[in-house]
Amino acid sequence: MNAPLKAVGTPEKLEAAMRNIGREARAAARALALAPASRKNRALAAMAKALRRSHRPILAANAEDVAEAKASGATPAFLDRLALDAARIEAMAAGLDAVRKLKDPVGAIMASWRRPNGMRIERVRVPLGVIGVIYESRPNVTADAGALCLKAGNAVILRGGSESFRSTRAIHAALVEGLAAADLPTAAITLVPTRERAAVGMMLAGLDGAIDVIVPRGGKDLVERVQAEARVPVFAHLEGVCHVYVDKAAKLAMAKAIVLNAKMRRTGVCGAAETLLVDRAGAGKLLKPLVAMLIDAGCEIRGDAAVQAVDSRVKPASEADWSTEYLDAILTAGVVDGVDAAIAHIERYGSHHTDAIITENRAAAEKFLREVDSAIVLHNASTQFADGGEFGFGGEIGIATGRLHARGPVGVEQLTSFKYRIRGNGQTRP
């Protein structure tokens, strides 16, 4: 077990303690890579049980975090991401159960073929190694990341945000209990138990080669810092500037249901819609009802001239609004000249995260799905489905918008790499 770091004292002592965390995680990763699926699943079952049993101390710890955040002036959206209740704790436990039921990716043969000389080659999934996760506000990331990394045979070093310090410690205690119950190394899921920001910099430097990849979960400032300073690969998205385009061939009832859900179900998640685009050819029947519905639901609308014209409550949109991730009950809305203009707008202002089209025109839908260069593109569905659990991944460690290795929800398969196994019978190369 790692020694507590709350009172490590000097920077030298903190650095030594963090290096020790890295060494222990690397050793745990080796054990996990060889652990059978049955043992990992036993740990996940024990973790879920411990989470359910520990709901009172977890809620008590979270109440202290929320009170501290309120006192410091945190926004309602921030408090929503931070707060836990019985339902959210049960959702975390259910997420562990879902991950446990997934097929173990480690050792899966991705492809195999035989060469003319008789050698048989296999491409086989293997764990990445040690994953560092740096996150803000959302204490549920502790359980999600721990479970997914474990299932994929990886050790994980978790550095939660200072605002969720107590909550993450309480959740982590349940995860450690599950690891111990399955006789797996407790360093397989390590929480950095300090609020000192220097610990983040040490993780970004790789802890002397112990960390193989970093996953940031948080706001733009955090992700920008990680992407700028990390000396190891990063799975991340910078912003979720997500669009819903309502085509002229959309059904109004469906458009209203999807747009309302995409924006207002949870405004603080990265898959929340931030921009509404409406086809000019259908604006006469679609625009006013959609705008009125959103405003009546408590959403502030910032629109172009066409949108302002249909409702006096609409505020004018600035140029910056079109590329803003609000994470709040605010939406930018505009009218465009058809699907080509919508695609062009998304390419100019979007963040390649998640974008949706609502239409009954199959050709328009297929064009949008083919040409919008985002990690997730939807037809007639809410952008809030940008979630690993909704993809059947059992959860996610984050959404990646890069083009190397992982893109979209990062689940257990995306937390693996591969190696080649070659079986011969004496072949030599001429």
PASE-389984 format. One line per 4 residues: for each residue z, x, y of C-alpha. Coordinates in nm, 3 decimals. Layout:
// PASE-389984
Z,X,Y; ...
END
This chain:
// PASE-389984
0.000,0.000,0.000; -0.075,0.122,0.352; 0.218,0.184,0.581; 0.251,-0.054,0.878
0.080,0.077,1.189; 0.256,-0.131,1.451; 0.466,0.166,1.561; 0.253,0.461,1.463
0.342,0.642,1.784; 0.102,0.918,1.880; -0.277,0.901,1.865; -0.259,1.175,1.601
-0.040,0.959,1.379; -0.273,0.661,1.422; -0.573,0.874,1.330; -0.397,1.008,1.021
-0.297,0.658,0.914; -0.653,0.525,0.962; -0.798,0.812,0.762; -0.554,0.730,0.484
-0.674,0.368,0.494; -1.029,0.494,0.454; -0.941,0.715,0.158; -0.754,0.435,-0.017
-1.040,0.190,0.044; -1.292,0.438,-0.098; -1.084,0.477,-0.414; -1.048,0.098,-0.441
-1.425,0.055,-0.401; -1.482,0.275,-0.704; -1.245,0.062,-0.910; -1.403,-0.262,-0.791
-1.755,-0.142,-0.867; -1.653,-0.110,-1.231; -1.430,-0.420,-1.249; -1.554,-0.702,-1.475
-1.642,-1.034,-1.317; -1.353,-1.200,-1.500; -1.096,-0.983,-1.323; -1.249,-1.038,-0.980
-1.259,-1.411,-1.046; -0.896,-1.407,-1.157; -0.805,-1.243,-0.827; -0.999,-1.501,-0.628
-0.827,-1.787,-0.810; -0.487,-1.631,-0.742; -0.578,-1.580,-0.375; -0.672,-1.946,-0.333
-0.347,-2.052,-0.498; -0.146,-1.819,-0.274; -0.321,-1.950,0.039; -0.238,-2.309,-0.050
0.121,-2.220,-0.131; 0.160,-2.021,0.192; 0.026,-2.284,0.431; 0.357,-2.325,0.616
0.408,-1.958,0.708; 0.037,-1.930,0.794; 0.059,-2.230,1.028; 0.379,-2.096,1.185
0.214,-1.760,1.251; -0.093,-1.931,1.392; 0.120,-2.148,1.623; 0.260,-1.829,1.779
-0.091,-1.689,1.825; -0.214,-2.011,1.984; 0.085,-2.030,2.219; 0.026,-1.672,2.331
-0.346,-1.742,2.384; -0.271,-2.054,2.589; -0.028,-1.861,2.805; -0.295,-1.601,2.874
-0.542,-1.869,2.989; -0.773,-1.890,2.686; -1.056,-2.144,2.708; -1.061,-2.460,2.493
-1.355,-2.318,2.296; -1.159,-2.000,2.225; -0.853,-2.197,2.118; -1.068,-2.405,1.882
-1.188,-2.089,1.709; -0.833,-1.955,1.687; -0.642,-2.264,1.577; -0.561,-2.345,1.215
-0.441,-2.669,1.062; -0.384,-2.789,0.707; -0.750,-2.887,0.669; -0.876,-2.545,0.780
-0.639,-2.365,0.545; -0.760,-2.585,0.260; -1.118,-2.507,0.364; -1.038,-2.135,0.337
-0.891,-2.184,-0.011; -1.187,-2.399,-0.114; -1.416,-2.123,0.012; -1.243,-1.877,-0.221
-1.294,-2.121,-0.508; -1.662,-2.152,-0.417; -1.709,-1.774,-0.411; -1.531,-1.744,-0.745
-1.780,-1.986,-0.902; -2.081,-1.789,-0.783; -2.266,-1.571,-1.029; -2.151,-1.211,-1.008
-2.435,-1.013,-0.844; -2.317,-0.671,-0.960; -2.527,-0.542,-1.248; -2.789,-0.815,-1.216
-3.138,-0.691,-1.303; -3.363,-0.768,-1.008; -3.684,-0.647,-1.172; -3.794,-0.447,-1.474
-4.121,-0.297,-1.595; -4.256,-0.048,-1.843; -4.471,0.247,-1.741; -4.778,0.362,-1.940
-4.578,0.661,-2.066; -4.324,0.428,-2.228; -4.041,0.463,-1.977; -3.865,0.137,-1.891
-3.751,0.103,-1.527; -3.495,-0.151,-1.402; -3.385,-0.230,-1.047; -3.017,-0.326,-1.065
-2.776,-0.464,-0.802; -2.482,-0.241,-0.710; -2.208,-0.276,-0.444; -2.252,-0.126,-0.100
-1.912,0.047,-0.116; -1.666,0.006,0.171; -1.736,-0.253,0.440; -1.561,-0.257,0.776
-1.527,-0.597,0.940; -1.424,-0.614,1.306; -1.366,-0.966,1.433; -1.216,-1.175,1.710
-1.020,-1.498,1.724; -1.130,-1.659,1.394; -0.849,-1.594,1.144; -1.048,-1.761,0.862
-1.280,-1.456,0.864; -0.995,-1.272,0.690; -1.028,-1.487,0.378; -1.406,-1.527,0.392
-1.478,-1.156,0.427; -1.216,-1.054,0.175; -1.349,-1.291,-0.089; -1.718,-1.213,-0.041
-1.668,-0.837,-0.040; -1.452,-0.856,-0.351; -1.703,-1.069,-0.540; -1.979,-0.820,-0.456
-1.764,-0.530,-0.579; -1.692,-0.385,-0.233; -1.368,-0.279,-0.072; -1.320,-0.408,0.281
-1.125,-0.285,0.582; -1.048,-0.574,0.816; -0.965,-0.533,1.181; -0.881,-0.875,1.323
-0.853,-0.953,1.690; -0.528,-0.900,1.876; -0.523,-1.271,1.963; -0.506,-1.367,1.592
-0.279,-1.081,1.487; -0.004,-1.291,1.330; -0.240,-1.536,1.162; -0.450,-1.267,0.998
-0.141,-1.088,0.865; -0.016,-1.410,0.704; -0.356,-1.481,0.544; -0.394,-1.120,0.431
-0.057,-1.136,0.255; -0.192,-1.416,0.034; -0.504,-1.213,-0.048; -0.297,-0.909,-0.147
-0.086,-1.131,-0.370; -0.404,-1.241,-0.549; -0.527,-0.884,-0.595; -0.195,-0.778,-0.745
-0.194,-1.077,-0.981; -0.529,-0.961,-1.123; -0.421,-0.595,-1.144; -0.676,-0.485,-0.885
-0.596,-0.224,-0.617; -0.442,-0.389,-0.313; -0.637,-0.148,-0.091; -0.948,-0.342,-0.196
-0.875,-0.574,0.098; -0.699,-0.378,0.371; -0.595,-0.521,0.705; -0.553,-0.274,0.991
-0.212,-0.396,1.113; -0.224,-0.270,1.469; -0.352,-0.407,1.797; -0.439,-0.061,1.925
-0.804,-0.055,2.034; -0.837,0.307,1.927; -0.843,0.186,1.565; -1.177,0.013,1.633
-1.333,0.335,1.758; -1.215,0.516,1.446; -1.375,0.255,1.225; -1.701,0.278,1.419
-1.699,0.653,1.357; -1.685,0.578,0.984; -1.338,0.710,0.892; -1.471,1.043,0.767
-1.752,0.879,0.573; -1.533,0.618,0.405; -1.709,0.317,0.563; -2.063,0.237,0.452
-2.146,-0.056,0.683; -1.982,-0.238,0.974; -1.993,-0.614,1.032; -1.880,-0.737,1.377
-1.779,-1.102,1.420; -1.711,-1.200,1.777; -1.844,-1.226,2.129; -2.127,-1.041,2.295
-1.904,-0.766,2.435; -1.767,-0.680,2.091; -2.106,-0.680,1.920; -2.267,-0.473,2.197
-1.991,-0.214,2.165; -2.026,-0.198,1.788; -2.404,-0.165,1.802; -2.381,0.104,2.071
-2.104,0.315,1.918; -2.126,0.271,1.541; -2.225,0.578,1.342; -2.282,0.371,1.029
-2.525,0.080,0.969; -2.438,-0.255,1.129; -2.502,-0.613,1.013; -2.482,-0.830,1.323
-2.628,-1.073,1.569; -2.574,-1.023,1.939; -2.598,-1.387,2.047; -2.679,-1.727,1.905
-2.915,-1.872,2.166; -3.028,-2.154,1.937; -3.297,-2.410,2.025; -3.383,-2.762,1.918
-3.742,-2.862,1.994; -3.812,-3.237,1.983; -4.181,-3.290,1.918; -4.378,-3.592,2.038
-4.392,-3.711,1.674; -4.015,-3.716,1.635; -3.827,-4.034,1.547; -3.585,-4.111,1.828
-3.295,-4.209,1.600; -3.327,-3.889,1.399; -3.364,-3.679,1.713; -3.049,-3.828,1.863
-2.845,-3.767,1.549; -2.963,-3.408,1.504; -2.938,-3.306,1.871; -2.587,-3.451,1.906
-2.471,-3.274,1.591; -2.645,-2.946,1.676; -2.471,-2.927,2.014; -2.144,-3.115,1.988
-2.017,-3.091,1.627; -1.855,-2.758,1.712; -1.966,-2.604,2.039; -1.802,-2.267,1.975
-1.995,-2.162,1.663; -2.296,-1.930,1.671; -2.523,-2.199,1.525; -2.453,-2.447,1.805
-2.766,-2.546,1.997; -2.777,-2.399,2.347; -3.122,-2.521,2.458; -3.304,-2.852,2.411
-3.683,-2.855,2.448; -3.875,-3.185,2.456; -4.250,-3.224,2.415; -4.400,-3.348,2.740
-4.628,-3.585,2.549; -4.323,-3.761,2.404; -4.085,-3.724,2.695; -4.141,-4.081,2.814
-3.966,-4.224,2.508; -3.745,-3.932,2.401; -3.609,-3.743,2.699; -3.393,-3.994,2.883
-3.209,-4.128,2.573; -3.134,-3.776,2.451; -3.005,-3.658,2.789; -2.794,-3.969,2.845
-2.648,-3.945,2.496; -2.539,-3.586,2.546; -2.387,-3.643,2.889; -2.203,-3.952,2.766
-2.064,-3.736,2.481; -1.915,-3.495,2.737; -2.191,-3.233,2.747; -2.298,-3.082,3.076
-2.678,-3.064,3.104; -2.858,-2.802,3.311; -3.223,-2.894,3.328; -3.562,-2.827,3.479
-3.719,-3.065,3.729; -3.845,-3.305,3.460; -3.501,-3.335,3.304; -3.328,-3.374,3.640
-3.566,-3.659,3.719; -3.447,-3.877,3.428; -3.073,-3.859,3.500; -2.898,-3.783,3.829
-2.607,-3.624,3.642; -2.822,-3.329,3.531; -2.756,-3.003,3.714; -3.042,-2.765,3.798
-3.095,-2.485,3.546; -3.107,-2.126,3.667; -3.330,-1.862,3.509; -3.023,-1.711,3.341
-2.930,-2.044,3.180; -3.232,-2.035,2.948; -3.099,-1.727,2.770; -2.727,-1.809,2.780
-2.507,-1.866,2.477; -2.250,-2.105,2.622; -2.029,-2.164,2.316; -1.911,-2.467,2.512
-2.017,-2.824,2.587; -2.305,-2.708,2.808; -2.675,-2.728,2.723; -2.993,-2.617,2.898
-3.278,-2.868,2.866; -3.646,-2.854,2.953; -3.984,-3.012,2.893; -4.264,-2.808,2.733
-4.632,-2.869,2.661; -4.624,-2.905,2.284; -4.528,-2.688,1.990; -4.713,-2.376,2.109
-4.523,-2.380,2.437; -4.196,-2.437,2.252; -4.261,-2.136,2.029; -4.348,-1.923,2.331
-4.031,-2.033,2.511; -3.816,-1.948,2.208; -3.979,-1.607,2.174; -3.910,-1.533,2.542
-3.555,-1.662,2.574; -3.418,-1.686,2.219; -3.206,-1.443,2.019; -3.384,-1.478,1.680
-3.081,-1.654,1.534; -3.145,-2.022,1.450; -3.404,-2.266,1.586; -3.508,-2.616,1.482
-3.798,-2.859,1.523; -3.771,-3.236,1.494; -4.101,-3.401,1.408; -4.282,-3.622,1.159
-4.598,-3.415,1.207; -4.619,-3.183,0.905; -4.873,-2.951,1.068; -4.650,-2.902,1.373
-4.350,-2.842,1.151; -4.526,-2.583,0.937; -4.656,-2.404,1.247; -4.305,-2.387,1.390
-4.154,-2.267,1.060; -4.422,-2.001,1.024; -4.436,-1.868,1.380; -4.080,-1.881,1.511
-3.941,-1.534,1.441; -3.578,-1.623,1.381; -3.345,-1.553,1.091; -3.309,-1.928,1.027
-3.573,-2.189,1.112; -3.521,-2.559,1.035; -3.730,-2.876,1.023; -3.553,-3.208,1.082
-3.204,-3.061,1.038; -2.921,-2.948,1.264; -2.886,-2.586,1.371; -2.521,-2.610,1.265
-2.636,-2.557,0.907; -2.653,-2.186,1.002; -2.366,-2.111,0.769; -2.345,-1.927,0.440
-2.143,-2.205,0.278; -2.415,-2.455,0.364; -2.673,-2.223,0.207; -2.483,-2.228,-0.121
-2.357,-1.873,-0.070; -1.994,-1.980,-0.098; -1.939,-1.850,0.254; -2.065,-1.566,0.470
-1.940,-1.248,0.626; -2.166,-1.308,0.927; -2.519,-1.392,1.040; -2.758,-1.098,1.066
-3.062,-1.114,1.293; -3.192,-0.764,1.224; -3.488,-0.699,0.997; -3.345,-0.434,0.767
-3.158,-0.511,0.444; -2.994,-0.843,0.538; -3.111,-1.132,0.756; -2.950,-1.471,0.806
-2.616,-1.554,0.640; -2.472,-1.242,0.474; -2.333,-1.355,0.138; -2.254,-1.179,-0.188
-2.613,-1.078,-0.267; -2.664,-0.936,0.081; -2.346,-0.729,0.031; -2.512,-0.536,-0.249
-2.773,-0.263,-0.266; -2.959,-0.152,-0.577; -3.028,0.146,-0.794; -3.292,0.224,-1.056
-3.211,0.271,-1.422; -3.474,0.445,-1.632; -3.473,0.454,-2.010; -3.697,0.700,-2.186
-3.741,0.859,-2.528; -3.811,1.219,-2.439; -4.075,1.189,-2.165; -4.144,1.493,-1.947
-4.368,1.510,-1.642; -4.691,1.709,-1.689
END
